[in-house]
């Protein structure tokens, strides 16, 4: 079974044949909401709205540990994250779909490991490649089959939020090598790795990052919403293609 964690703009899947919804209690508190279990193209999947079904959890307040533990508990082995990002370079323009390959973590204060109890052993994970390469390639092939162009590869800068970044901060991120900026890939990707779950992402570029693009002086939230509304239909087609081949 694979899971889809939907971010801003993806709180439901119209093509999901819902079997049931399941409330999962975890040792780490409550997930963002009940898991929606069902089928797409005949394949079993679990769906979870990362920010809650009413978009009530800001990025820094999401219980990432509970979300990932709950998905593993119901039998998930692969996780596809869908998340909106800002594009730093012109190539990553609004409406672009990106399959990132690397992460730079700028978050702070988030609980980022399952191994923090006094009785837990010191545990290190190999995080050289934060997105599972084989799962990334399957997503790219699914996009090709669906006829949806995607950019293969990007460095995702994960910032703390909930505010957007300053133009100077985006300049710094670019100097560090980042291509897109978002707020939710960490610690989500690392926690998935700790649980042994394959993890990959589809990033939807919703806007140019601060100080970039034709309207460099201000980011329009109305334009972000319009871009997400137009682009999420393409994401859903990729997810349907991915599920269809995985049967």
KALINTA-V413286 format. One record per pair of residues at least 12 apart in sequence whose ideal C-beta (glycine too) atoms are under 10 Angstrom apart, sorted by the first residue. I is the first residue (numbers start at 0). GAP is how many residues later the second one is. Records with the same first field share a line. If there is no record, write none. Layout:
I: GAP + GAP
//
This chain:
0: 36 + 42 + 43 + 44 + 45 + 70 + 73 + 74 + 75 + 76 + 77 + 245
1: 38 + 41 + 42 + 43 + 44 + 69 + 74 + 75 + 76 + 77 + 78 + 133 + 136 + 195 + 196 + 237 + 240 + 241 + 244
2: 32 + 34 + 42 + 43 + 44 + 45 + 64 + 65 + 67 + 68 + 69 + 71 + 72 + 73 + 74 + 75 + 76 + 77 + 78 + 189 + 194 + 196
3: 12 + 32 + 36 + 41 + 42 + 43 + 44 + 45 + 46 + 67 + 72 + 74 + 75 + 76 + 77 + 78 + 198 + 231 + 232 + 235 + 238 + 239
4: 27 + 41 + 42 + 43 + 44 + 45 + 46 + 57 + 59 + 62 + 63 + 66 + 74 + 75 + 76 + 77 + 78 + 179 + 183 + 187 + 194 + 196
5: 26 + 30 + 41 + 42 + 43 + 44 + 45 + 47 + 74 + 75 + 76 + 77 + 226 + 229 + 233
6: 42 + 43 + 44 + 48 + 52 + 55 + 74 + 75 + 76 + 77 + 78 + 175 + 176 + 177 + 178 + 194 + 195 + 196 + 197 + 199 + 221
7: 41 + 42 + 43 + 47 + 51 + 74 + 75 + 76 + 77 + 174 + 175 + 176 + 196 + 198 + 216 + 217 + 220 + 224
8: 46 + 73 + 74 + 75 + 195 + 197 + 215 + 216 + 218 + 219 + 220 + 221 + 222 + 223 + 226
9: 37 + 39 + 40 + 41 + 72 + 73 + 74 + 192 + 194 + 218 + 221 + 222 + 225 + 226 + 229
10: 22 + 36 + 37 + 38 + 39 + 40 + 41 + 42 + 43 + 44 + 221
11: 24 + 35 + 37 + 41
12: 23 + 25 + 27 + 32 + 34 + 69 + 219 + 222 + 223 + 226 + 227
13: 219 + 222
14: 23 + 24 + 25 + 26 + 221 + 222 + 224 + 225 + 228
15: 20 + 21 + 22 + 23 + 24 + 29 + 31 + 220 + 223 + 224 + 227
16: 21 + 22 + 23 + 24 + 25 + 28
17: 18 + 19 + 20 + 21 + 29
18: 17 + 18 + 19 + 20 + 25 + 26
19: 14 + 15 + 16 + 17 + 18
20: 12 + 13 + 14 + 15 + 16 + 17 + 26
21: 12 + 13 + 14 + 15 + 24 + 48 + 51 + 52
22: 12 + 47
23: 22 + 24 + 42 + 43 + 45 + 46 + 47 + 48 + 49 + 50
24: 41 + 45 + 48
25: 37 + 39 + 40 + 41 + 42 + 43 + 44 + 46 + 47
26: 38 + 39 + 42 + 87 + 90
27: 35 + 36 + 37 + 38 + 39 + 40 + 41 + 42 + 83 + 86 + 163
28: 34 + 36 + 37 + 40 + 82
29: 33 + 36 + 37 + 40
30: 17 + 18 + 19 + 21 + 31 + 32 + 33 + 34 + 35 + 36 + 37 + 38 + 39 + 40 + 42
31: 16 + 17 + 18 + 19 + 20 + 21 + 23 + 24 + 25 + 29 + 30 + 31 + 32 + 34 + 35 + 38
32: 14 + 15 + 16 + 17 + 18 + 19 + 20 + 21 + 23 + 24 + 34 + 37
33: 14 + 15 + 19 + 36
34: 12 + 13 + 14 + 32 + 35 + 36 + 38 + 39 + 41
35: 12 + 13 + 17
36: 37 + 38 + 39
38: 204 + 208
39: 196 + 199 + 200 + 201 + 202 + 203 + 204 + 206 + 207
40: 198 + 199 + 200 + 201 + 202 + 203 + 204 + 205 + 206
41: 201 + 202 + 204 + 205
42: 197 + 199 + 200 + 201 + 202 + 203 + 204
43: 30 + 31 + 32 + 199 + 202 + 203
44: 31 + 33 + 35 + 194 + 197 + 198 + 201
45: 24 + 25 + 27 + 28 + 29 + 30 + 33
46: 24 + 192
47: 19 + 20 + 22 + 23 + 28 + 31
48: 18
49: 12 + 14 + 17 + 31 + 32 + 33 + 134 + 138
50: 133
56: 105
57: 103 + 104 + 105 + 125
58: 24 + 48 + 51 + 99 + 100 + 101 + 102 + 103 + 123 + 124 + 125 + 126 + 127 + 129
59: 47 + 48 + 49 + 50 + 99 + 100 + 101 + 102 + 123 + 124
60: 49 + 100 + 101
61: 48 + 121 + 122 + 125 + 126
62: 48
63: 46 + 47 + 48 + 120 + 122 + 123 + 124 + 125 + 126 + 127 + 128
64: 45 + 46 + 47 + 48 + 49 + 51 + 122 + 123 + 126 + 129 + 130
65: 125
66: 12 + 121 + 124 + 125
67: 46 + 119 + 120 + 121 + 122 + 123 + 124 + 125 + 126 + 127 + 129 + 131
68: 45 + 122 + 126
70: 121 + 124 + 126
71: 119 + 120 + 123 + 124 + 125
72: 122
75: 116 + 119 + 121 + 122
76: 118 + 119 + 120 + 121
77: 54 + 56 + 57 + 60 + 114 + 119 + 120 + 121 + 122 + 164 + 168
78: 53 + 56 + 109 + 110 + 112 + 113 + 116 + 118 + 119 + 120 + 121 + 122
79: 55 + 58 + 59 + 62 + 118 + 119 + 120 + 121 + 122 + 155 + 158 + 159 + 162 + 163
80: 19 + 50 + 101 + 103 + 104 + 107 + 108 + 111 + 118 + 119 + 120 + 121 + 122
81: 15 + 102 + 119 + 120 + 121 + 122 + 150 + 153 + 154 + 156 + 157
82: 15 + 17 + 73 + 75 + 97 + 99 + 100 + 101 + 102 + 105 + 118 + 119 + 120 + 121 + 123
83: 96 + 98 + 99 + 100 + 119 + 120 + 121 + 122 + 123 + 140 + 143 + 144 + 147 + 148
84: 13 + 15 + 69 + 71 + 72 + 73 + 94 + 95 + 96 + 97 + 98 + 99 + 100 + 116 + 118 + 119 + 120 + 121 + 122 + 124
85: 71 + 73 + 78 + 79 + 84 + 87 + 94 + 95 + 96 + 97 + 117 + 119 + 120 + 121 + 122 + 123 + 124 + 126 + 127 + 133 + 138
86: 64 + 67 + 92 + 93 + 94 + 116 + 118 + 119 + 120 + 121 + 122 + 125 + 126
87: 66 + 67 + 69 + 77 + 82 + 83 + 85 + 86 + 89 + 90 + 91 + 92 + 93 + 117 + 120 + 121 + 122 + 123 + 124
88: 65 + 85 + 89 + 90 + 91 + 119 + 120 + 123
89: 118 + 122 + 123
90: 60 + 63 + 88 + 114
91: 59 + 62 + 87 + 88 + 89 + 111 + 113 + 116 + 117 + 120
92: 112 + 114 + 115 + 119 + 120 + 134
93: 110 + 111 + 112 + 113 + 114 + 119 + 129 + 130 + 132 + 133 + 134 + 136 + 137
94: 109 + 110 + 111 + 112 + 131 + 132 + 133 + 135 + 136 + 139
95: 53 + 54 + 55 + 58 + 84 + 107 + 108 + 109 + 110 + 131 + 135
96: 42 + 46 + 51 + 52 + 53 + 54 + 105 + 106 + 107 + 108 + 134 + 137 + 138 + 141
97: 52 + 53 + 54 + 55 + 56 + 58 + 81 + 82 + 103 + 104 + 105 + 106 + 107
98: 32 + 36 + 37 + 38 + 40 + 41 + 44 + 51 + 52 + 53 + 54 + 55 + 101 + 102 + 103 + 104 + 139
99: 30 + 31 + 36 + 51 + 52 + 53 + 54 + 55 + 56 + 79 + 80 + 82 + 85 + 89 + 100 + 101 + 102 + 103
100: 28 + 29 + 30 + 32 + 35 + 51 + 52 + 53 + 54 + 55 + 78 + 99 + 100
101: 26 + 27 + 28 + 29 + 51 + 52 + 53 + 54 + 55 + 75 + 76 + 77
102: 24 + 26 + 27 + 28 + 51 + 52 + 53 + 54 + 55 + 75 + 79 + 82 + 83 + 85 + 86 + 87 + 98
103: 26 + 51 + 52 + 53 + 54 + 55 + 69 + 72 + 73 + 74 + 77 + 81 + 82
104: 22 + 25 + 51 + 52 + 53 + 54 + 55 + 80 + 81 + 82 + 84 + 85
105: 51 + 52 + 53 + 54 + 59 + 63 + 66 + 67 + 70 + 72 + 75 + 77 + 80
106: 51 + 52 + 53 + 54 + 76 + 77 + 78 + 79 + 80
107: 51 + 52
108: 51
109: 48 + 50 + 76 + 77 + 78
110: 76 + 80
111: 74 + 75 + 76 + 78 + 79 + 82
112: 12 + 74 + 77 + 78 + 81
113: 73 + 76 + 77 + 80 + 81
114: 79
122: 71
123: 70
124: 65 + 66 + 67 + 68 + 69 + 70 + 71
125: 67
126: 62 + 63 + 66 + 67
128: 64
129: 26 + 28 + 55 + 56 + 58 + 59 + 60 + 62 + 63 + 69 + 70 + 71
130: 22 + 25 + 54 + 58 + 61 + 62 + 67 + 68 + 69 + 70
131: 57 + 60 + 61 + 65 + 66 + 67 + 68
132: 65 + 67
133: 64 + 66
134: 62 + 63 + 64 + 65 + 66 + 107
135: 16 + 17 + 62 + 63 + 64 + 65 + 66
136: 15 + 63
137: 60 + 62 + 103 + 104 + 107 + 108
138: 13 + 61 + 62 + 63 + 99 + 100 + 102 + 103
139: 12 + 13 + 60 + 98
140: 100 + 101 + 104
141: 60 + 95 + 96 + 97 + 98 + 99 + 100 + 101 + 102 + 103 + 104
142: 59 + 91 + 92 + 94 + 95 + 96 + 98 + 99
143: 94 + 97
144: 92 + 93 + 95 + 96 + 97 + 99 + 100
145: 88 + 89 + 90 + 91 + 92 + 93 + 94 + 95 + 96 + 98
146: 87 + 90 + 91 + 94
147: 54 + 83 + 85 + 86 + 87 + 88 + 89 + 90 + 93
148: 85
149: 52 + 53 + 84 + 85 + 88
150: 28 + 29 + 52 + 54
152: 26
153: 24 + 25 + 26 + 47 + 49 + 51
154: 18 + 19 + 21 + 22 + 23 + 24 + 25 + 26
155: 22 + 23 + 24 + 25 + 26 + 28 + 29 + 30 + 33 + 45 + 47
156: 12 + 13 + 15 + 16 + 17 + 19 + 20 + 21 + 22 + 23 + 24 + 25 + 26 + 28 + 29 + 52
157: 20 + 22 + 23 + 24 + 25 + 26 + 27 + 28 + 29 + 30 + 31
158: 14 + 19 + 22 + 23 + 24 + 25 + 27
159: 23 + 26
160: 21 + 22 + 23
161: 21
162: 20
163: 17 + 19 + 43 + 45 + 46 + 55 + 57 + 60
164: 16 + 18 + 44 + 45 + 46 + 54
165: 44 + 45
166: 42 + 43 + 44 + 45 + 49 + 50
167: 42 + 43
168: 12 + 40 + 41 + 42
169: 38 + 39 + 40 + 41 + 42
170: 38 + 39 + 40 + 41
172: 36 + 37
173: 35 + 37 + 38
177: 31
178: 24 + 26 + 30
179: 23 + 24 + 25 + 29
180: 22 + 28 + 29
181: 19 + 21 + 22 + 23 + 24
183: 17
184: 14 + 16 + 18
187: 13
188: 12
199: 42
201: 32 + 33 + 36 + 37 + 40
202: 32
203: 23 + 24 + 26 + 27 + 28 + 30 + 31
204: 22 + 23 + 26
205: 13 + 15 + 17 + 18 + 19 + 20 + 21 + 22 + 25
206: 12 + 13 + 14 + 16 + 17 + 20 + 21
207: 15
//
